[in-house]
């Protein structure tokens, strides 16, 4: 499926780069910027937004040690 | 929006470093492969490096490769650089990293054949690209 994707780069005064991908759901968007991230350096923070999970199965388990109620 | 990444830049490519130094109007000398160049510091003391950045008439900034991390590091008599060039170590690294990041981003965009739709250079640099791939 050919959909348009937008990648925005913001380089701050310290030289840190923030990359934002729009229009690419799931793993596609990770692949899109992988090489650029590796060329630049060290990924400090990565956050997914709702669009990422649209086509991905997610499984989250929350454990509670104290047994709850 | 699909994802958001924050990357701390590490200086790993000499080609982009060279472009960044040109942007900042620094003269420099790059050693031939397998060779070194001499870097001047306090009272004419010297050390060897792969690149010598001429900060002023008497002080240089050396560029050395840290083989463990694969990144380039800067060595200098920073007091000498500050008093003759007027730039502190912190300012120098910030300015250089900023221009370096810009050139790495532009180079990678070109490699991928992406179209630059918007570019803005101010305190922060913004580049927006579009792709159908």
N, CA and C atoms of all chains as a GROMACS GRO file, in nm:
protein
  606
    1UNK      N    1   0.084  -0.119   0.000
    1UNK     CA    2   0.000   0.000   0.000
    1UNK      C    3   0.089   0.125   0.000
    2UNK      N    4   0.070   0.206  -0.101
    2UNK     CA    5   0.153   0.328  -0.109
    2UNK      C    6   0.080   0.445  -0.044
    3UNK      N    7   0.127   0.478   0.075
    3UNK     CA    8   0.071   0.596   0.141
    3UNK      C    9   0.185   0.694   0.162
    4UNK      N   10   0.152   0.818   0.166
    4UNK     CA   11   0.258   0.916   0.184
    4UNK      C   12   0.302   0.922   0.330
    5UNK      N   13   0.432   0.920   0.347
    5UNK     CA   14   0.486   0.931   0.482
    5UNK      C   15   0.565   1.060   0.492
    6UNK      N   16   0.559   1.119   0.609
    6UNK     CA   17   0.634   1.242   0.631
    6UNK      C   18   0.733   1.220   0.745
    7UNK      N   19   0.856   1.262   0.722
    7UNK     CA   20   0.956   1.253   0.828
    7UNK      C   21   1.005   1.395   0.858
    8UNK      N   22   0.996   1.432   0.985
    8UNK     CA   23   1.041   1.566   1.026
    8UNK      C   24   1.163   1.554   1.117
    9UNK      N   25   1.262   1.635   1.088
    9UNK     CA   26   1.385   1.638   1.169
    9UNK      C   27   1.395   1.774   1.236
   10UNK      N   28   1.426   1.773   1.364
   10UNK     CA   29   1.453   1.898   1.434
   10UNK      C   30   1.588   1.884   1.503
   11UNK      N   31   1.680   1.972   1.465
   11UNK     CA   32   1.812   1.970   1.527
   11UNK      C   33   1.817   2.086   1.625
   12UNK      N   34   1.834   2.055   1.753
   12UNK     CA   35   1.832   2.164   1.852
   12UNK      C   36   1.970   2.228   1.866
   13UNK      N   37   1.980   2.327   1.953
   13UNK     CA   38   2.105   2.403   1.966
   13UNK      C   39   2.223   2.320   2.016
   14UNK      N   40   2.194   2.205   2.080
   14UNK     CA   41   2.300   2.116   2.126
   14UNK      C   42   2.340   2.011   2.022
   15UNK      N   43   2.267   2.011   1.912
   15UNK     CA   44   2.298   1.913   1.807
   15UNK      C   45   2.220   1.784   1.819
   16UNK      N   46   2.130   1.777   1.918
   16UNK     CA   47   2.046   1.658   1.929
   16UNK      C   48   1.938   1.661   1.823
   17UNK      N   49   1.904   1.544   1.772
   17UNK     CA   50   1.809   1.538   1.662
   17UNK      C   51   1.681   1.467   1.705
   18UNK      N   52   1.570   1.532   1.682
   18UNK     CA   53   1.441   1.469   1.707
   18UNK      C   54   1.379   1.432   1.573
   19UNK      N   55   1.338   1.307   1.562
   19UNK     CA   56   1.281   1.258   1.437
   19UNK      C   57   1.137   1.216   1.462
   20UNK      N   58   1.050   1.263   1.376
   20UNK     CA   59   0.909   1.232   1.392
   20UNK      C   60   0.858   1.175   1.259
   21UNK      N   61   0.797   1.058   1.265
   21UNK     CA   62   0.745   0.996   1.143
   21UNK      C   63   0.594   0.996   1.147
   22UNK      N   64   0.534   1.041   1.039
   22UNK     CA   65   0.388   1.041   1.029
   22UNK      C   66   0.345   0.960   0.909
   23UNK      N   67   0.239   0.888   0.927
   23UNK     CA   68   0.178   0.816   0.814
   23UNK      C   69   0.229   0.676   0.792
   24UNK      N   70   0.314   0.627   0.880
   24UNK     CA   71   0.365   0.491   0.864
   24UNK      C   72   0.328   0.407   0.986
   25UNK      N   73   0.229   0.321   0.972
   25UNK     CA   74   0.192   0.242   1.088
   25UNK      C   75   0.288   0.126   1.113
   26UNK      N   76   0.296   0.084   1.236
   26UNK     CA   77   0.370  -0.037   1.271
   26UNK      C   78   0.519  -0.029   1.247
   27UNK      N   79   0.574  -0.146   1.216
   27UNK     CA   80   0.719  -0.161   1.204
   27UNK      C   81   0.777  -0.082   1.087
   28UNK      N   82   0.693  -0.051   0.990
   28UNK     CA   83   0.736   0.026   0.874
   28UNK      C   84   0.809   0.153   0.912
   29UNK      N   85   0.754   0.220   1.010
   29UNK     CA   86   0.809   0.350   1.044
   29UNK      C   87   0.943   0.338   1.115
   30UNK      N   88   0.964   0.224   1.183
   30UNK     CA   89   1.091   0.203   1.249
   30UNK      C   90   1.200   0.181   1.145
   31UNK      N   91   1.163   0.105   1.043
   31UNK     CA   92   1.260   0.075   0.936
   31UNK      C   93   1.296   0.201   0.859
   32UNK      N   94   1.199   0.287   0.846
   32UNK     CA   95   1.216   0.409   0.768
   32UNK      C   96   1.332   0.496   0.817
   33UNK      N   97   1.350   0.503   0.946
   33UNK     CA   98   1.451   0.595   1.000
   33UNK      C   99   1.568   0.524   1.067
   34UNK      N  100   1.570   0.392   1.059
   34UNK     CA  101   1.673   0.314   1.127
   34UNK      C  102   1.815   0.356   1.086
   35UNK      N  103   1.837   0.366   0.953
   35UNK     CA  104   1.972   0.400   0.905
   35UNK      C  105   2.015   0.540   0.949
   36UNK      N  106   1.920   0.632   0.945
   36UNK     CA  107   1.953   0.769   0.984
   36UNK      C  108   1.989   0.773   1.133
   37UNK      N  109   1.912   0.702   1.213
   37UNK     CA  110   1.941   0.699   1.356
   37UNK      C  111   2.080   0.640   1.382
   38UNK      N  112   2.111   0.532   1.309
   38UNK     CA  113   2.242   0.469   1.328
   38UNK      C  114   2.356   0.558   1.281
   39UNK      N  115   2.333   0.633   1.174
   39UNK     CA  116   2.437   0.723   1.122
   39UNK      C  117   2.463   0.837   1.221
   40UNK      N  118   2.358   0.878   1.290
   40UNK     CA  119   2.372   0.991   1.381
   40UNK      C  120   2.436   0.954   1.513
   41UNK      N  121   2.388   0.850   1.573
   41UNK     CA  122   2.446   0.814   1.703
   41UNK      C  123   2.359   0.728   1.789
   42UNK      N  124   2.324   0.781   1.904
   42UNK     CA  125   2.264   0.700   2.008
   42UNK      C  126   2.118   0.740   2.029
   43UNK      N  127   2.028   0.643   2.016
   43UNK     CA  128   1.887   0.672   2.041
   43UNK      C  129   1.864   0.685   2.191
   44UNK      N  130   1.813   0.799   2.231
   44UNK     CA  131   1.793   0.824   2.372
   44UNK      C  132   1.652   0.792   2.416
   45UNK      N  133   1.560   0.815   2.325
   45UNK     CA  134   1.422   0.804   2.363
   45UNK      C  135   1.340   0.770   2.240
   46UNK      N  136   1.246   0.678   2.257
   46UNK     CA  137   1.161   0.646   2.145
   46UNK      C  138   1.020   0.627   2.197
   47UNK      N  139   0.927   0.695   2.138
   47UNK     CA  140   0.790   0.674   2.184
   47UNK      C  141   0.699   0.646   2.067
   48UNK      N  142   0.610   0.552   2.090
   48UNK     CA  143   0.514   0.511   1.988
   48UNK      C  144   0.384   0.587   2.014
   49UNK      N  145   0.314   0.611   1.909
   49UNK     CA  146   0.184   0.674   1.929
   49UNK      C  147   0.076   0.579   1.877
   50UNK      N  148  -0.047   0.616   1.897
   50UNK     CA  149  -0.159   0.525   1.868
   50UNK      C  150  -0.152   0.461   1.730
   51UNK      N  151  -0.105   0.537   1.631
   51UNK     CA  152  -0.102   0.486   1.495
   51UNK      C  153  -0.014   0.360   1.483
   52UNK      N  154   0.089   0.357   1.564
   52UNK     CA  155   0.181   0.243   1.559
   52UNK      C  156   0.107   0.113   1.588
   53UNK      N  157   0.012   0.118   1.679
   53UNK     CA  158  -0.054  -0.004   1.725
   53UNK      C  159  -0.172  -0.046   1.638
   54UNK      N  160  -0.205   0.035   1.540
   54UNK     CA  161  -0.320   0.004   1.456
   54UNK      C  162  -0.310  -0.131   1.388
   55UNK      N  163  -0.190  -0.165   1.342
   55UNK     CA  164  -0.176  -0.291   1.269
   55UNK      C  165  -0.086  -0.389   1.342
   56UNK      N  166  -0.062  -0.362   1.464
   56UNK     CA  167   0.027  -0.450   1.540
   56UNK      C  168  -0.051  -0.509   1.656
   57UNK      N  169  -0.032  -0.637   1.676
   57UNK     CA  170  -0.092  -0.699   1.793
   57UNK      C  171  -0.010  -0.659   1.914
   58UNK      N  172  -0.075  -0.613   2.013
   58UNK     CA  173   0.001  -0.582   2.133
   58UNK      C  174  -0.051  -0.664   2.249
   59UNK      N  175   0.038  -0.698   2.334
   59UNK     CA  176   0.001  -0.781   2.447
   59UNK      C  177   0.069  -0.722   2.570
   60UNK      N  178  -0.010  -0.670   2.653
   60UNK     CA  179   0.047  -0.609   2.772
   60UNK      C  180  -0.008  -0.679   2.896
   61UNK      N  181   0.081  -0.723   2.978
   61UNK     CA  182   0.038  -0.788   3.101
   61UNK      C  183   0.082  -0.704   3.218
   62UNK      N  184  -0.007  -0.681   3.305
   62UNK     CA  185   0.030  -0.605   3.424
   62UNK      C  186   0.023  -0.698   3.544
   63UNK      N  187   0.134  -0.713   3.603
   63UNK     CA  188   0.139  -0.801   3.720
   63UNK      C  189   0.134  -0.718   3.848
   64UNK      N  190   0.075  -0.771   3.946
   64UNK     CA  191   0.069  -0.702   4.073
   64UNK      C  192   0.113  -0.798   4.182
   65UNK      N  193   0.219  -0.763   4.247
   65UNK     CA  194   0.281  -0.851   4.345
   65UNK      C  195   0.198  -0.873   4.471
   66UNK      N  196   0.120  -0.774   4.506
   66UNK     CA  197   0.051  -0.784   4.636
   66UNK      C  198  -0.086  -0.854   4.627
   67UNK      N  199  -0.119  -0.898   4.507
   67UNK     CA  200  -0.242  -0.975   4.493
   67UNK      C  201  -0.368  -0.890   4.481
   68UNK      N  202  -0.356  -0.766   4.498
   68UNK     CA  203  -0.469  -0.675   4.479
   68UNK      C  204  -0.576  -0.691   4.586
   69UNK      N  205  -0.703  -0.686   4.543
   69UNK     CA  206  -0.813  -0.690   4.641
   69UNK      C  207  -0.842  -0.830   4.689
   70UNK      N  208   0.058   1.039   1.358
   70UNK     CA  209   0.198   1.022   1.400
   70UNK      C  210   0.224   0.877   1.434
   71UNK      N  211   0.336   0.829   1.392
   71UNK     CA  212   0.368   0.689   1.419
   71UNK      C  213   0.476   0.671   1.523
   72UNK      N  214   0.580   0.744   1.509
   72UNK     CA  215   0.678   0.738   1.617
   72UNK      C  216   0.766   0.862   1.623
   73UNK      N  217   0.830   0.871   1.735
   73UNK     CA  218   0.903   0.990   1.770
   73UNK      C  219   1.033   0.944   1.833
   74UNK      N  220   1.145   0.987   1.779
   74UNK     CA  221   1.274   0.941   1.831
   74UNK      C  222   1.363   1.060   1.864
   75UNK      N  223   1.438   1.047   1.970
   75UNK     CA  224   1.534   1.148   2.005
   75UNK      C  225   1.674   1.087   2.000
   76UNK      N  226   1.762   1.147   1.920
   76UNK     CA  227   1.895   1.087   1.900
   76UNK      C  228   2.004   1.182   1.949
   77UNK      N  229   2.093   1.128   2.033
   77UNK     CA  230   2.208   1.206   2.076
   77UNK      C  231   2.320   1.178   1.975
   78UNK      N  232   2.364   1.283   1.908
   78UNK     CA  233   2.459   1.267   1.799
   78UNK      C  234   2.599   1.233   1.849
   79UNK      N  235   2.662   1.137   1.780
   79UNK     CA  236   2.802   1.102   1.805
   79UNK      C  237   2.877   1.130   1.676
   80UNK      N  238   2.993   1.190   1.687
   80UNK     CA  239   3.068   1.224   1.566
   80UNK      C  240   3.147   1.102   1.518
   81UNK      N  241   3.100   1.046   1.405
   81UNK     CA  242   3.158   0.921   1.357
   81UNK      C  243   3.210   0.931   1.213
   82UNK      N  244   3.171   1.038   1.141
   82UNK     CA  245   3.211   1.049   1.000
   82UNK      C  246   3.293   1.175   0.977
   83UNK      N  247   3.410   1.155   0.918
   83UNK     CA  248   3.495   1.271   0.893
   83UNK      C  249   3.438   1.363   0.786
   84UNK      N  250   3.370   1.306   0.684
   84UNK     CA  251   3.319   1.389   0.574
   84UNK      C  252   3.220   1.494   0.624
   85UNK      N  253   3.129   1.454   0.712
   85UNK     CA  254   3.031   1.549   0.766
   85UNK      C  255   3.096   1.645   0.863
   86UNK      N  256   3.199   1.597   0.933
   86UNK     CA  257   3.273   1.684   1.024
   86UNK      C  258   3.343   1.796   0.947
   87UNK      N  259   3.401   1.759   0.832
   87UNK     CA  260   3.468   1.857   0.746
   87UNK      C  261   3.369   1.964   0.700
   88UNK      N  262   3.249   1.922   0.659
   88UNK     CA  263   3.147   2.019   0.614
   88UNK      C  264   3.106   2.111   0.729
   89UNK      N  265   3.093   2.054   0.848
   89UNK     CA  266   3.054   2.134   0.965
   89UNK      C  267   3.161   2.239   0.997
   90UNK      N  268   3.289   2.200   0.987
   90UNK     CA  269   3.398   2.293   1.016
   90UNK      C  270   3.402   2.407   0.914
   91UNK      N  271   3.371   2.375   0.790
   91UNK     CA  272   3.367   2.478   0.685
   91UNK      C  273   3.255   2.577   0.714
   92UNK      N  274   3.139   2.525   0.757
   92UNK     CA  275   3.026   2.612   0.792
   92UNK      C  276   3.065   2.711   0.901
   93UNK      N  277   3.148   2.664   0.994
   93UNK     CA  278   3.184   2.747   1.110
   93UNK      C  279   3.313   2.828   1.086
   94UNK      N  280   3.362   2.826   0.962
   94UNK     CA  281   3.481   2.901   0.922
   94UNK      C  282   3.609   2.864   0.996
   95UNK      N  283   3.627   2.736   1.017
   95UNK     CA  284   3.753   2.690   1.078
   95UNK      C  285   3.845   2.639   0.969
   96UNK      N  286   3.973   2.674   0.979
   96UNK     CA  287   4.074   2.614   0.893
   96UNK      C  288   4.116   2.484   0.959
   97UNK      N  289   4.147   2.386   0.880
   97UNK     CA  290   4.188   2.258   0.939
   97UNK      C  291   4.278   2.182   0.844
   98UNK      N  292   4.344   2.083   0.900
   98UNK     CA  293   4.432   1.998   0.821
   98UNK      C  294   4.399   1.854   0.854
   99UNK      N  295   4.371   1.777   0.751
   99UNK     CA  296   4.335   1.638   0.769
   99UNK      C  297   4.455   1.551   0.734
  100UNK      N  298   4.487   1.456   0.821
  100UNK     CA  299   4.602   1.369   0.795
  100UNK      C  300   4.571   1.270   0.683
  101UNK      N  301   4.675   1.233   0.610
  101UNK     CA  302   4.659   1.128   0.509
  101UNK      C  303   4.629   0.998   0.583
  102UNK      N  304   4.568   0.905   0.514
  102UNK     CA  305   4.532   0.780   0.579
  102UNK      C  306   4.653   0.711   0.640
  103UNK      N  307   4.640   0.669   0.764
  103UNK     CA  308   4.749   0.602   0.832
  103UNK      C  309   4.855   0.697   0.889
  104UNK      N  310   4.838   0.827   0.864
  104UNK     CA  311   4.933   0.927   0.914
  104UNK      C  312   4.867   1.012   1.023
  105UNK      N  313   4.946   1.098   1.082
  105UNK     CA  314   4.889   1.190   1.180
  105UNK      C  315   4.936   1.332   1.150
  106UNK      N  316   4.868   1.427   1.209
  106UNK     CA  317   4.913   1.566   1.200
  106UNK      C  318   4.941   1.615   1.341
  107UNK      N  319   5.022   1.718   1.350
  107UNK     CA  320   5.062   1.770   1.479
  107UNK      C  321   4.966   1.881   1.525
  108UNK      N  322   4.929   1.875   1.653
  108UNK     CA  323   4.834   1.970   1.710
  108UNK      C  324   4.906   2.050   1.819
  109UNK      N  325   4.895   2.184   1.813
  109UNK     CA  326   4.966   2.267   1.908
  109UNK      C  327   4.879   2.306   2.029
  110UNK      N  328   4.941   2.298   2.146
  110UNK     CA  329   4.869   2.334   2.268
  110UNK      C  330   4.949   2.431   2.352
  111UNK      N  331   4.945   2.414   2.483
  111UNK     CA  332   5.009   2.504   2.577
  111UNK      C  333   5.160   2.517   2.551
  112UNK      N  334   5.207   2.641   2.543
  112UNK     CA  335   5.349   2.673   2.522
  112UNK      C  336   5.414   2.592   2.410
  113UNK      N  337   5.341   2.576   2.304
  113UNK     CA  338   5.398   2.509   2.188
  113UNK      C  339   5.411   2.358   2.198
  114UNK      N  340   5.355   2.299   2.305
  114UNK     CA  341   5.357   2.153   2.316
  114UNK      C  342   5.270   2.094   2.205
  115UNK      N  343   5.307   1.976   2.159
  115UNK     CA  344   5.228   1.918   2.050
  115UNK      C  345   5.181   1.777   2.082
  116UNK      N  346   5.078   1.736   2.014
  116UNK     CA  347   5.027   1.599   2.021
  116UNK      C  348   4.983   1.559   1.880
  117UNK      N  349   4.973   1.429   1.856
  117UNK     CA  350   4.934   1.382   1.723
  117UNK      C  351   4.785   1.352   1.715
  118UNK      N  352   4.726   1.380   1.601
  118UNK     CA  353   4.584   1.355   1.581
  118UNK      C  354   4.556   1.328   1.434
  119UNK      N  355   4.433   1.283   1.404
  119UNK     CA  356   4.399   1.259   1.262
  119UNK      C  357   4.360   1.387   1.191
  120UNK      N  358   4.322   1.487   1.273
  120UNK     CA  359   4.288   1.616   1.214
  120UNK      C  360   4.329   1.727   1.309
  121UNK      N  361   4.373   1.837   1.249
  121UNK     CA  362   4.412   1.952   1.329
  121UNK      C  363   4.324   2.070   1.288
  122UNK      N  364   4.248   2.122   1.384
  122UNK     CA  365   4.163   2.237   1.358
  122UNK      C  366   4.236   2.361   1.410
  123UNK      N  367   4.256   2.458   1.321
  123UNK     CA  368   4.331   2.577   1.360
  123UNK      C  369   4.235   2.676   1.429
  124UNK      N  370   4.237   2.672   1.561
  124UNK     CA  371   4.145   2.759   1.636
  124UNK      C  372   4.195   2.903   1.631
  125UNK      N  373   4.328   2.921   1.639
  125UNK     CA  374   4.386   3.054   1.634
  125UNK      C  375   4.531   3.042   1.587
  126UNK      N  376   4.605   3.152   1.590
  126UNK     CA  377   4.744   3.148   1.543
  126UNK      C  378   4.832   3.055   1.627
  127UNK      N  379   4.796   3.040   1.754
  127UNK     CA  380   4.882   2.963   1.843
  127UNK      C  381   4.820   2.834   1.899
  128UNK      N  382   4.689   2.825   1.890
  128UNK     CA  383   4.622   2.707   1.948
  128UNK      C  384   4.541   2.629   1.846
  129UNK      N  385   4.552   2.495   1.857
  129UNK     CA  386   4.478   2.406   1.769
  129UNK      C  387   4.383   2.319   1.851
  130UNK      N  388   4.290   2.259   1.780
  130UNK     CA  389   4.204   2.157   1.841
  130UNK      C  390   4.230   2.029   1.762
  131UNK      N  391   4.267   1.924   1.834
  131UNK     CA  392   4.296   1.797   1.767
  131UNK      C  393   4.174   1.708   1.764
  132UNK      N  394   4.164   1.628   1.658
  132UNK     CA  395   4.055   1.532   1.648
  132UNK      C  396   4.116   1.392   1.653
  133UNK      N  397   4.073   1.314   1.752
  133UNK     CA  398   4.128   1.179   1.767
  133UNK      C  399   4.015   1.078   1.767
  134UNK      N  400   4.044   0.962   1.710
  134UNK     CA  401   3.943   0.856   1.706
  134UNK      C  402   3.955   0.770   1.832
  135UNK      N  403   3.844   0.757   1.902
  135UNK     CA  404   3.839   0.664   2.014
  135UNK      C  405   3.802   0.528   1.957
  136UNK      N  406   3.900   0.438   1.953
  136UNK     CA  407   3.879   0.311   1.883
  136UNK      C  408   3.776   0.223   1.953
  137UNK      N  409   3.760   0.240   2.082
  137UNK     CA  410   3.662   0.159   2.156
  137UNK      C  411   3.519   0.195   2.119
  138UNK      N  412   3.494   0.326   2.108
  138UNK     CA  413   3.357   0.370   2.082
  138UNK      C  414   3.333   0.400   1.934
  139UNK      N  415   3.441   0.412   1.858
  139UNK     CA  416   3.427   0.444   1.716
  139UNK      C  417   3.386   0.589   1.691
  140UNK      N  418   3.400   0.673   1.792
  140UNK     CA  419   3.363   0.813   1.774
  140UNK      C  420   3.486   0.903   1.784
  141UNK      N  421   3.475   1.020   1.723
  141UNK     CA  422   3.586   1.114   1.726
  141UNK      C  423   3.574   1.204   1.849
  142UNK      N  424   3.691   1.232   1.908
  142UNK     CA  425   3.694   1.316   2.027
  142UNK      C  426   3.787   1.434   2.003
  143UNK      N  427   3.771   1.539   2.081
  143UNK     CA  428   3.847   1.661   2.058
  143UNK      C  429   3.942   1.685   2.175
  144UNK      N  430   4.066   1.717   2.140
  144UNK     CA  431   4.164   1.747   2.243
  144UNK      C  432   4.222   1.887   2.216
  145UNK      N  433   4.239   1.963   2.321
  145UNK     CA  434   4.294   2.098   2.305
  145UNK      C  435   4.332   2.154   2.440
  146UNK      N  436   4.410   2.259   2.436
  146UNK     CA  437   4.429   2.341   2.554
  146UNK      C  438   4.311   2.439   2.548
  147UNK      N  439   4.200   2.401   2.611
  147UNK     CA  440   4.076   2.477   2.593
  147UNK      C  441   4.086   2.619   2.648
  148UNK      N  442   4.172   2.637   2.750
  148UNK     CA  443   4.194   2.772   2.801
  148UNK      C  444   4.256   2.859   2.691
  149UNK      N  445   4.354   2.801   2.623
  149UNK     CA  446   4.421   2.873   2.514
  149UNK      C  447   4.326   2.902   2.400
  150UNK      N  448   4.242   2.806   2.369
  150UNK     CA  449   4.145   2.824   2.260
  150UNK      C  450   4.046   2.934   2.298
  151UNK      N  451   4.002   2.931   2.422
  151UNK     CA  452   3.903   3.028   2.466
  151UNK      C  453   3.959   3.170   2.464
  152UNK      N  454   4.083   3.185   2.510
  152UNK     CA  455   4.139   3.319   2.516
  152UNK      C  456   4.181   3.373   2.380
  153UNK      N  457   4.209   3.284   2.285
  153UNK     CA  458   4.252   3.333   2.153
  153UNK      C  459   4.142   3.330   2.048
  154UNK      N  460   4.048   3.237   2.062
  154UNK     CA  461   3.940   3.225   1.962
  154UNK      C  462   3.807   3.278   2.018
  155UNK      N  463   3.797   3.279   2.150
  155UNK     CA  464   3.675   3.329   2.213
  155UNK      C  465   3.563   3.227   2.218
  156UNK      N  466   3.599   3.100   2.214
  156UNK     CA  467   3.497   2.996   2.221
  156UNK      C  468   3.537   2.894   2.328
  157UNK      N  469   3.440   2.858   2.413
  157UNK     CA  470   3.470   2.758   2.516
  157UNK      C  471   3.456   2.619   2.456
  158UNK      N  472   3.505   2.520   2.529
  158UNK     CA  473   3.496   2.381   2.482
  158UNK      C  474   3.350   2.343   2.459
  159UNK      N  475   3.265   2.379   2.556
  159UNK     CA  476   3.124   2.343   2.547
  159UNK      C  477   3.057   2.407   2.424
  160UNK      N  478   3.086   2.535   2.402
  160UNK     CA  479   3.027   2.604   2.286
  160UNK      C  480   3.076   2.543   2.155
  161UNK      N  481   3.205   2.515   2.152
  161UNK     CA  482   3.263   2.457   2.032
  161UNK      C  483   3.195   2.324   1.996
  162UNK      N  484   3.185   2.236   2.096
  162UNK     CA  485   3.125   2.104   2.073
  162UNK      C  486   2.978   2.118   2.030
  163UNK      N  487   2.906   2.208   2.094
  163UNK     CA  488   2.764   2.229   2.061
  163UNK      C  489   2.748   2.278   1.918
  164UNK      N  490   2.823   2.382   1.883
  164UNK     CA  491   2.812   2.440   1.748
  164UNK      C  492   2.848   2.338   1.641
  165UNK      N  493   2.956   2.265   1.670
  165UNK     CA  494   3.005   2.168   1.573
  165UNK      C  495   2.907   2.052   1.558
  166UNK      N  496   2.857   2.001   1.671
  166UNK     CA  497   2.765   1.887   1.668
  166UNK      C  498   2.637   1.925   1.593
  167UNK      N  499   2.595   2.050   1.609
  167UNK     CA  500   2.474   2.098   1.544
  167UNK      C  501   2.490   2.095   1.390
  168UNK      N  502   2.601   2.151   1.344
  168UNK     CA  503   2.625   2.153   1.199
  168UNK      C  504   2.652   2.011   1.146
  169UNK      N  505   2.722   1.932   1.227
  169UNK     CA  506   2.752   1.794   1.189
  169UNK      C  507   2.622   1.715   1.171
  170UNK      N  508   2.532   1.727   1.269
  170UNK     CA  509   2.402   1.657   1.262
  170UNK      C  510   2.327   1.696   1.136
  171UNK      N  511   2.330   1.826   1.105
  171UNK     CA  512   2.262   1.875   0.986
  171UNK      C  513   2.314   1.805   0.860
  172UNK      N  514   2.446   1.797   0.848
  172UNK     CA  515   2.504   1.735   0.728
  172UNK      C  516   2.479   1.585   0.721
  173UNK      N  517   2.479   1.517   0.836
  173UNK     CA  518   2.449   1.373   0.836
  173UNK      C  519   2.304   1.351   0.794
  174UNK      N  520   2.212   1.431   0.847
  174UNK     CA  521   2.070   1.418   0.811
  174UNK      C  522   2.052   1.443   0.661
  175UNK      N  523   2.114   1.549   0.609
  175UNK     CA  524   2.100   1.581   0.466
  175UNK      C  525   2.157   1.469   0.378
  176UNK      N  526   2.269   1.416   0.419
  176UNK     CA  527   2.333   1.309   0.344
  176UNK      C  528   2.246   1.183   0.341
  177UNK      N  529   2.187   1.149   0.455
  177UNK     CA  530   2.102   1.030   0.462
  177UNK      C  531   1.973   1.049   0.383
  178UNK      N  532   1.919   1.171   0.384
  178UNK     CA  533   1.798   1.203   0.307
  178UNK      C  534   1.827   1.183   0.158
  179UNK      N  535   1.944   1.232   0.117
  179UNK     CA  536   1.985   1.220  -0.023
  179UNK      C  537   2.003   1.074  -0.064
  180UNK      N  538   2.065   0.996   0.026
  180UNK     CA  539   2.087   0.853   0.000
  180UNK      C  540   1.956   0.781  -0.024
  181UNK      N  541   1.855   0.819   0.053
  181UNK     CA  542   1.725   0.753   0.042
  181UNK      C  543   1.642   0.809  -0.073
  182UNK      N  544   1.686   0.920  -0.130
  182UNK     CA  545   1.614   0.980  -0.240
  182UNK      C  546   1.485   1.049  -0.198
  183UNK      N  547   1.477   1.090  -0.072
  183UNK     CA  548   1.358   1.158  -0.022
  183UNK      C  549   1.356   1.303  -0.070
  184UNK      N  550   1.235   1.355  -0.082
  184UNK     CA  551   1.218   1.494  -0.125
  184UNK      C  552   1.210   1.586  -0.003
  185UNK      N  553   1.295   1.688  -0.002
  185UNK     CA  554   1.287   1.787   0.105
  185UNK      C  555   1.172   1.881   0.073
  186UNK      N  556   1.074   1.888   0.163
  186UNK     CA  557   0.957   1.973   0.141
  186UNK      C  558   0.970   2.107   0.211
  187UNK      N  559   1.048   2.106   0.317
  187UNK     CA  560   1.060   2.227   0.395
  187UNK      C  561   1.193   2.225   0.470
  188UNK      N  562   1.262   2.339   0.471
  188UNK     CA  563   1.386   2.348   0.547
  188UNK      C  564   1.395   2.486   0.608
  189UNK      N  565   1.423   2.489   0.736
  189UNK     CA  566   1.426   2.616   0.807
  189UNK      C  567   1.548   2.617   0.897
  190UNK      N  568   1.631   2.719   0.882
  190UNK     CA  569   1.752   2.726   0.966
  190UNK      C  570   1.742   2.845   1.059
  191UNK      N  571   1.726   2.816   1.184
  191UNK     CA  572   1.724   2.922   1.285
  191UNK      C  573   1.801   2.871   1.405
  192UNK      N  574   1.755   2.903   1.524
  192UNK     CA  575   1.818   2.850   1.644
  192UNK      C  576   1.810   2.697   1.640
  193UNK      N  577   1.693   2.652   1.593
  193UNK     CA  578   1.675   2.509   1.567
  193UNK      C  579   1.668   2.492   1.416
  194UNK      N  580   1.710   2.375   1.370
  194UNK     CA  581   1.701   2.349   1.227
  194UNK      C  582   1.587   2.250   1.205
  195UNK      N  583   1.497   2.284   1.114
  195UNK     CA  584   1.386   2.194   1.081
  195UNK      C  585   1.397   2.149   0.938
  196UNK      N  586   1.384   2.020   0.918
  196UNK     CA  587   1.381   1.967   0.782
  196UNK      C  588   1.262   1.871   0.775
  197UNK      N  589   1.178   1.887   0.675
  197UNK     CA  590   1.067   1.794   0.659
  197UNK      C  591   1.076   1.730   0.521
  198UNK      N  592   1.065   1.598   0.518
  198UNK     CA  593   1.071   1.527   0.391
  198UNK      C  594   0.947   1.442   0.371
  199UNK      N  595   0.918   1.414   0.247
  199UNK     CA  596   0.806   1.327   0.215
  199UNK      C  597   0.854   1.209   0.135
  200UNK      N  598   0.790   1.093   0.155
  200UNK     CA  599   0.828   0.975   0.079
  200UNK      C  600   0.705   0.887   0.056
  201UNK      N  601   0.704   0.818  -0.054
  201UNK     CA  602   0.596   0.724  -0.085
  201UNK      C  603   0.647   0.582  -0.075
  202UNK      N  604   0.771   0.564  -0.045
  202UNK     CA  605   0.827   0.429  -0.041
  202UNK      C  606   0.784   0.356   0.085
   0.00000   0.00000   0.00000
